[in-house]
Amino acid sequence: MGRWEGGKVSSGRVQYDAVRRKRFEKMAHRFVLRVTGGPAYDPSTHTTIPVNSQKPTKISNEHIDATVDVNIQGYRGLPHGSPNTSPYFSSPEHKADLYNISFNFTPKTSISGNDLVFGNDFDHPIRDRLPPGFSTAFNIVKWMIDPGLDGDPYADEPYLYGPLLSSINILEIGEKEREKEVENTEEDEDDILDEGAVGSGEEVRQQSGMPDDAKARKKYYLTEANRKNFTFEEGREYKCDFFNPYLDFNEFSLCLPGFHINIIKYWDGQPLRDHSLRYVLRNKATGDLLFVLVFTLVPAEEAAKEGEKAEQTPENGTRTEKADDAENDLD
């Protein structure tokens, strides 16, 4: 394994790491990524999210109207021909980030700030597939990244949720629908979202006691009483941006400070459902799902066949391969 020599790693350890890295890279290239999303868990309601396209996908159900956009640095996935990167990662504040999920949403009924959560869940056990060191990684995440994260990864239906108010990186409070109709303002989809508020949302933010700074806001809402004092109002728009430099979808690895897990090593050869990571926005009090995004590893051979089929019969492409060029809507 090698040893430390004069503050440097011995050549044996360097060679070992190089061999291991090459093996993981070879395994990673056996898969490509597909990102889909929709208003329900049922995959038949999902459509492909066009990664790095700056074309938000609309998702609607009885609980919410939303748009979702996903950017992934170094993306190699479906649909075929997707951009490898996005202008998002050229902005100074996001040069180190590896992916982001940005979304706007307007609730159709008011939701307590203590009940709206964002995170990951599964419809089957994953405890037998968790890599060694997962508990350590989870503790690092709670300690350094998201102290409000809660869940049970060892349950029959595992979940890891955080209150949106304390977990989301950036939050902007917008206006009521009727106010937006009066002003009829147009938005630039390429703009990087900043913490804050617009229009009547400024008064809402001030009256609720929400700090102006994102870091202070996240800390403030770690307190349950403060979350209960905030309401996501029916008919008001909220904009969110979630990002981090820790989950590398290009190499399928989790890179935390002082800790590294190559995830694909533990997924290789397993049933396809274990190759998916879901992000959800939901009301934990009612159990209502507002929207779901699914990041799925697809065997490269299968993806190639899908590409060939799409080229041969583009008019008969599958639902998840259609980019929905005009509106990219889901109702």
Secondary structure as UniProt FT lines:
FT   STRAND          4..5
FT   TURN            6..7
FT   STRAND          8..9
FT   HELIX           11..28
FT   TURN            29..30
FT   STRAND          31..38
FT   HELIX           43..45
FT   STRAND          47..48
FT   TURN            51..52
FT   STRAND          57..60
FT   STRAND          64..72
FT   TURN            73..74
FT   TURN            78..81
FT   HELIX           87..90
FT   HELIX           92..94
FT   TURN            95..96
FT   STRAND          99..107
FT   STRAND          111..112
FT   TURN            113..115
FT   STRAND          116..121
FT   TURN            127..129
FT   TURN            132..133
FT   HELIX           134..140
FT   HELIX           141..145
FT   TURN            147..148
FT   STRAND          150..152
FT   TURN            153..154
FT   STRAND          159..163
FT   HELIX           164..167
FT   STRAND          170..176
FT   HELIX           177..183
FT   TURN            189..190
FT   STRAND          196..197
FT   TURN            199..200
FT   HELIX           201..208
FT   HELIX           214..220
FT   TURN            221..222
FT   HELIX           224..228
FT   STRAND          231..232
FT   TURN            234..235
FT   STRAND          236..244
FT   STRAND          247..248
FT   TURN            249..252
FT   STRAND          253..256
FT   TURN            257..258
FT   STRAND          259..262
FT   HELIX           264..267
FT   TURN            268..269
FT   HELIX           272..275
FT   STRAND          276..283
FT   TURN            284..286
FT   STRAND          289..299
FT   HELIX           300..312
FT   HELIX           314..316
FT   HELIX           319..321
FT   TURN            325..327
FT   STRAND          329..330
//
